């Protein structure tokens, strides 16, 4: 039900805002604002997205919980999608998601509704799969009977005999 309201409500809000802003400042300035916010949003999303990727890599290196950087990265991605969507309401929400304090508030709200039962990284199973390097290579072999003459690989007349 919420999704239906979202798909109906957001376009209605955007249309109303376009009419209001376009009536106040005119068509071309309105279109210019839409294009400039998309360009500025793309720049900011790229900058913050690269910073979040670096933060995520650091959390993996430290073997710490990557939930926070992943959530921030997802919100930055959503922000980028909203900023590329033409409209004033979606731009406002998109720019709001670029503010770290807003993302933290959203993350706190989401965390209050989610219960994590367990979390683990690596552990005994990951260590058990790592091969021990003691210099020994185990394998099996079969001793083949020795043939007289050239092998089948190098004998050009073999294909004619078979």
Residue pairs with C-beta under 8 A, 6 or more apart in sequence:
10 87
10 89
10 90
13 87
13 89
14 86
14 87
14 88
14 89
14 90
17 87
17 88
17 89
18 30
18 87
18 88
21 30
21 33
21 88
22 30
33 88
34 86
34 87
34 88
34 91
37 83
37 91
37 95
38 83
38 84
38 86
40 83
41 79
41 80
41 83
41 84
41 91
41 94
41 95
41 98
42 80
42 83
42 84
44 83
44 95
44 98
45 76
45 77
45 79
45 80
45 83
45 98
48 76
48 98
49 73
49 76
49 77
49 80
52 69
52 72
52 73
52 76
53 73
55 69
55 72
56 66
56 69
56 70
56 73
59 65
59 66
59 68
59 69
60 66
63 121
63 122
65 119
68 107
71 103
71 107
71 110
72 100
72 103
72 107
75 97
75 103
75 106
75 107
76 97
76 98
76 103
78 94
78 97
79 93
79 94
79 95
79 97
79 98
80 94
81 94
82 90
82 91
82 93
82 94
82 97
83 90
83 91
83 94
83 95
85 94
96 102
97 103
97 106
149 155
152 158
